[in-house]
Amino acid sequence: MDNIVYEKMTLGQGAIKVMIKDSIHIAGFKTVAGSRALINSELEKQNAEIVDLILKSDCQILGKTNLHELAYGITGINKFTGTAINPKYPELIPGGSSSGSAAAVAANMVDFSIGTDTGGSIRMPAACCGVFGLKPTFGRVSRKGVLPEQTSLDCVGPFANDMDHLIQAMQIIDPSFKGEVVNAAAVKTPNLVMLDVTATDDVWQVVKAFLKQAGLEHSPHVQIETFDEAYSAGMQIINYETWQAFGHLVASGNVAEDVAGRLLKASKTTSVDVDVANLVREKFSRAIDQLLEQYDAIVLPTLPQIPPKVADAENTVAFLNMTALVRPFNLSGHPAITIPLQTADGNPVGLQIVTRHDADEQLCAIATHLVNRANAN
């Protein structure tokens, strides 16, 4: 079993094939979120708003995808629903939490899929599975009918195998998204700045080689003093909010050990901790905004290292640092995309691009420009 799809269905008559993460409500189906603790949930009475938008377009929903339990983990390993296979890199983790959504695209099962991203949960599995993934600006895509109900970090966004399908997905799930802006901006050479962050040499080598191919190897480098602080602050907030949402499930004994352990640890996060984290949020967001006044976009690796093998990732909590380069942008709310790259010996690497708030079209244009330039050389 590939464990990519949690539940099959056929909704809609359209030509565009789509799958949806099983933390998003679809009327007539349970939302189990990869957890034995939710297996007896009632059938949902209403679609999430994003599902209605998809069904009103020329789309057909083929299934709900698997995920790391309660969308609270980054490896995608799930002992209850099974771990989604990573189609292009079968020995490696699929990444989480939107593991099945990334894998469905990588396996060419759909034209695009939908995931959620609270601390890298779209960008990380996209990078692990070798596909494109986009975390929109916070609040730009509707979260009505998505678990958890209350969040200051989570975004709904798409996965695809190419930029055309990713842009198509954004036009469907975000009615304000202007495709013509992408087309007009994609011809312009962007003014980029590279963020100096900690990543392994093989990751940096691939990222720099891609930028060179795209003719942008001379982009300046900068450091953001509050970057590591922003990662820690993002962890504090996700812990607090996830405990509020799902902490009551731990007592059932039906939450897997890795997730239950994280939740119990998260229960110790206080509202004072969150207040301190929100001060970091303000400071870090301001630093990113100031940088983006000077440059069109920030580039950096998506993941700090090559994804581990499934066999080496049983202790899922030990790999939380894999989100070190993605989580800060959940804190700041900026839109971010990951482009799939690969090392010479065939391992997945992601290039992350970040732009201004509500500049999701420009983000897609810059990604399209880089991919087109690199492919032409």
C-alpha positions in Angstrom: 0.0 0.0 0.0 1.2 3.5 -0.8 -0.9 5.0 2.0 -1.2 8.3 0.0 -5.0 8.4 -0.1 -6.9 8.1 3.1 -10.4 7.9 1.6 -11.4 7.7 -2.1 -14.3 9.6 -3.6 -15.6 11.1 -6.8 -17.1 14.6 -6.4 -17.7 16.9 -9.3 -17.5 16.3 -13.0 -14.6 18.5 -14.0 -11.5 17.7 -16.0 -9.0 19.0 -13.3 -8.2 16.2 -10.8 -7.7 17.3 -7.2 -7.2 15.7 -3.8 -7.7 17.4 -0.4 -5.9 16.9 2.9 -8.0 15.1 5.5 -8.0 18.0 7.9 -10.4 19.9 5.5 -14.1 19.2 5.8 -16.0 17.6 2.9 -19.8 17.2 3.4 -20.8 13.6 3.8 -17.4 12.4 5.0 -15.6 12.3 8.3 -12.6 14.5 9.0 -10.2 12.1 10.7 -7.0 14.1 10.4 -4.9 10.9 10.5 -6.0 10.2 14.1 -7.6 7.1 15.7 -9.0 9.6 18.3 -11.2 11.1 15.6 -12.3 7.9 13.8 -15.8 8.1 15.4 -16.4 11.7 14.3 -19.7 12.5 12.7 -20.0 13.0 9.0 -19.4 16.6 8.1 -22.6 18.5 7.2 -20.8 21.3 5.2 -18.0 21.7 2.8 -15.0 23.8 3.8 -15.2 27.0 1.7 -12.2 26.0 -0.3 -13.9 22.7 -1.3 -16.9 24.7 -2.6 -14.6 26.9 -4.6 -12.9 23.8 -6.1 -16.2 22.1 -7.0 -17.5 25.3 -8.6 -14.5 25.2 -10.9 -13.8 22.6 -13.6 -12.6 20.2 -10.9 -13.2 16.7 -9.7 -12.2 15.7 -6.1 -10.8 12.1 -6.1 -10.0 11.7 -2.4 -8.8 12.9 1.0 -5.1 12.5 1.5 -3.2 11.1 4.4 -1.2 13.2 6.9 0.9 13.3 10.0 -1.6 12.8 12.8 -3.6 16.0 13.7 -1.3 17.9 11.3 1.2 18.0 14.2 4.4 16.5 12.9 6.9 17.0 10.1 7.9 13.5 9.0 4.6 12.2 7.7 5.1 9.0 9.6 1.7 7.7 10.8 1.2 4.3 12.5 -2.6 4.5 12.4 -3.3 5.4 8.8 0.1 4.3 7.5 2.9 6.4 6.2 2.4 7.8 2.7 5.1 6.6 0.3 7.4 9.2 -1.2 6.9 8.3 -4.9 10.1 9.8 -6.3 12.3 9.0 -3.2 10.7 5.9 -1.7 13.4 5.4 1.1 12.9 9.0 2.3 10.2 10.5 4.5 7.4 12.1 2.6 7.5 15.1 5.0 4.6 16.4 7.0 2.2 17.2 7.9 0.6 17.3 4.4 2.4 14.1 3.4 -0.4 12.5 1.2 -1.1 15.8 -0.6 2.6 16.1 -1.7 2.8 12.4 -2.6 -0.4 12.5 -4.6 1.1 15.1 -6.9 4.5 13.4 -7.0 2.8 10.2 -8.1 0.9 12.1 -10.9 -2.5 11.1 -9.3 -3.9 14.6 -9.6 -3.3 17.9 -11.3 -3.0 19.7 -8.0 -3.7 18.9 -4.3 -4.5 20.9 -1.3 -2.6 20.9 2.1 -2.2 23.2 5.1 0.9 24.9 6.4 1.2 25.9 10.1 5.0 25.5 10.4 6.1 24.4 7.0 3.5 21.6 6.4 3.2 22.4 2.7 6.7 23.5 1.9 8.5 20.7 3.8 6.6 17.7 2.1 6.8 19.5 -1.2 10.6 19.6 -0.8 10.8 16.0 0.4 8.7 14.7 -2.5 10.2 16.9 -5.3 7.1 19.0 -6.1 6.1 22.7 -6.0 4.3 23.9 -2.9 2.9 27.3 -1.9 2.0 28.8 1.5 -0.1 31.8 0.6 -0.1 35.1 2.6 -1.7 34.4 6.0 -5.5 34.9 5.7 -5.6 35.2 1.9 -7.1 31.7 1.3 -10.2 30.8 3.4 -9.7 28.4 6.3 -13.4 28.1 7.1 -14.1 24.4 7.6 -10.4 23.5 8.2 -8.9 21.9 11.4 -7.8 23.4 13.7 -10.6 26.0 13.8 -8.5 28.7 15.6 -5.0 29.5 14.5 -2.8 32.5 14.0 -0.3 30.6 11.8 -2.0 28.1 9.5 -2.6 28.6 5.8 -4.3 26.5 3.1 -2.3 26.1 -0.1 -1.6 24.0 -3.2 0.9 21.5 -4.4 1.6 20.8 -8.1 4.2 19.4 -10.5 4.8 22.7 -12.3 4.1 26.4 -12.0 1.2 26.4 -14.5 -0.8 24.0 -12.3 0.2 25.8 -9.1 -1.0 29.1 -10.5 -4.2 27.4 -11.8 -4.8 26.1 -8.3 -4.3 29.6 -6.8 -6.8 31.1 -9.2 -9.4 28.5 -8.1 -8.8 28.6 -4.3 -8.2 32.4 -4.0 -10.8 34.4 -6.0 -8.7 37.6 -5.6 -5.7 36.0 -7.3 -4.9 37.7 -10.6 -3.3 35.4 -13.2 -2.7 38.3 -15.5 -0.4 39.9 -12.9 1.7 36.7 -12.9 2.0 36.6 -16.6 3.0 40.3 -16.8 5.6 40.0 -14.0 7.1 36.7 -15.0 9.1 38.3 -17.8 11.0 40.7 -15.4 14.3 39.8 -13.8 13.7 39.9 -10.1 16.0 41.7 -7.6 16.8 38.9 -5.1 18.5 38.8 -1.8 19.9 35.5 -0.3 19.3 34.8 3.3 22.4 33.4 5.1 21.0 30.5 7.1 22.5 27.2 8.4 22.1 24.4 5.9 24.4 21.5 4.8 27.0 22.1 2.1 25.2 19.8 -0.4 21.9 21.8 0.0 23.6 25.1 -0.5 25.6 23.8 -3.5 22.3 22.8 -5.3 20.6 26.1 -4.4 23.5 28.2 -5.7 23.9 26.2 -8.8 20.2 26.7 -9.7 20.5 30.5 -9.1 23.6 30.5 -11.3 21.6 28.7 -14.1 18.9 31.3 -13.7 21.5 34.1 -14.0 21.1 35.3 -10.5 24.2 34.0 -8.8 25.4 37.5 -7.8 22.4 38.2 -5.5 23.7 39.8 -2.3 23.6 37.9 1.0 22.2 39.1 4.3 21.5 37.8 7.8 18.4 38.4 9.9 19.3 38.6 13.6 15.9 37.4 14.8 15.6 34.4 12.4 16.4 31.7 15.0 14.2 33.6 17.5 11.4 33.5 15.0 11.7 29.8 14.7 11.4 29.3 18.5 8.6 31.8 18.7 6.7 30.0 16.0 7.1 26.7 17.9 5.7 28.3 21.1 2.6 29.6 19.3 1.9 26.3 17.4 2.3 24.4 20.6 -0.1 26.6 22.5 -2.7 26.7 19.8 -2.5 22.9 19.0 -2.9 22.0 22.7 -6.0 24.3 22.8 -7.4 22.5 19.7 -6.5 18.9 20.3 -5.2 18.5 23.9 -8.5 17.0 25.0 -7.9 14.0 22.8 -4.8 12.8 24.7 -6.9 11.3 27.5 -8.6 8.9 25.1 -5.4 7.0 24.7 -6.0 7.0 21.0 -3.3 9.6 20.0 0.0 8.1 18.8 2.9 8.3 21.1 4.9 10.9 19.2 2.0 13.3 18.9 0.6 12.7 22.4 4.1 13.4 23.8 4.3 16.7 21.9 0.8 17.7 23.0 1.6 17.0 26.7 4.8 19.1 26.4 2.8 21.8 24.6 0.3 21.9 27.5 3.0 23.6 29.5 3.2 26.6 27.1 1.5 29.6 28.8 -0.3 32.6 27.5 2.7 34.6 28.7 5.0 32.5 26.5 2.7 33.4 23.6 2.8 37.1 24.4 6.6 37.0 24.3 6.5 35.0 21.1 4.2 37.7 19.6 6.7 40.4 20.4 9.3 38.4 18.4 6.7 38.1 15.6 6.4 41.8 15.4 10.2 42.3 15.4 10.9 39.6 12.9 8.0 40.6 10.6 9.3 44.2 10.6 12.8 43.0 9.6 11.4 41.0 6.7 9.2 43.8 5.6 12.2 46.2 5.6 14.3 43.8 3.6 11.5 43.4 1.1 11.3 47.2 0.6 14.8 46.9 -1.0 14.3 43.6 -2.8 11.6 41.8 -4.8 12.1 38.5 -2.9 14.2 36.6 -0.4 15.7 33.2 -1.4 17.0 30.5 0.9 16.9 26.7 1.1 13.6 25.1 2.1 15.1 22.5 4.2 18.5 22.6 6.1 19.5 19.1 5.0 18.5 16.1 2.8 15.4 14.5 4.2 16.1 11.4 6.4 15.2 7.9 5.5 11.9 6.6 6.9 13.8 3.9 8.7 15.9 6.5 10.5 13.0 8.8 11.4 10.9 6.8 13.9 11.6 9.4 16.6 9.7 12.1 14.7 10.2 14.8 17.3 14.0 14.5 16.8 13.6 16.0 13.3 11.6 19.2 14.2 14.7 21.2 13.3 13.9 20.3 9.7 11.4 23.2 9.8 14.0 25.7 10.9 14.0 27.6 7.6 10.2 27.4 6.8 8.5 28.0 10.2 9.7 31.7 10.6 7.5 32.7 7.7 4.4 31.2 9.3 5.2 33.6 12.2 5.5 36.6 9.9 2.7 35.6 7.5 4.6 36.2 4.3 3.8 34.1 1.3 6.5 31.5 0.5 7.0 28.9 -2.3 9.3 26.0 -2.7 10.8 24.9 -6.0 12.0 21.3 -6.4 15.7 20.7 -7.1 18.0 17.7 -6.8 21.5 16.9 -5.8 23.9 15.2 -8.3 23.4 11.9 -6.6 19.6 12.2 -6.8 18.4 13.5 -3.4 15.6 16.2 -3.1 16.4 19.8 -2.3 14.0 22.8 -2.2 14.6 26.4 -3.0 12.3 28.7 -1.0 11.2 32.1 -2.2 9.5 34.7 0.0 7.8 37.9 -1.0 5.8 40.8 0.5 2.5 40.3 2.2 -0.3 39.9 -0.4 2.2 39.7 -3.2 1.3 36.1 -4.0 1.0 36.8 -7.7 4.5 38.3 -7.7 5.8 35.3 -5.8 4.4 33.0 -8.5 5.9 35.2 -11.2 9.3 35.2 -9.7 9.2 31.4 -9.3 8.1 31.0 -12.9 10.9 33.3 -14.1 13.6 31.4 -12.2 12.3 28.0 -13.4 12.1 29.2 -17.0 15.5 30.8 -17.0 17.2 27.8 -15.4 15.5 25.4 -17.8 16.6 27.5 -20.8 20.3 27.4 -19.8 
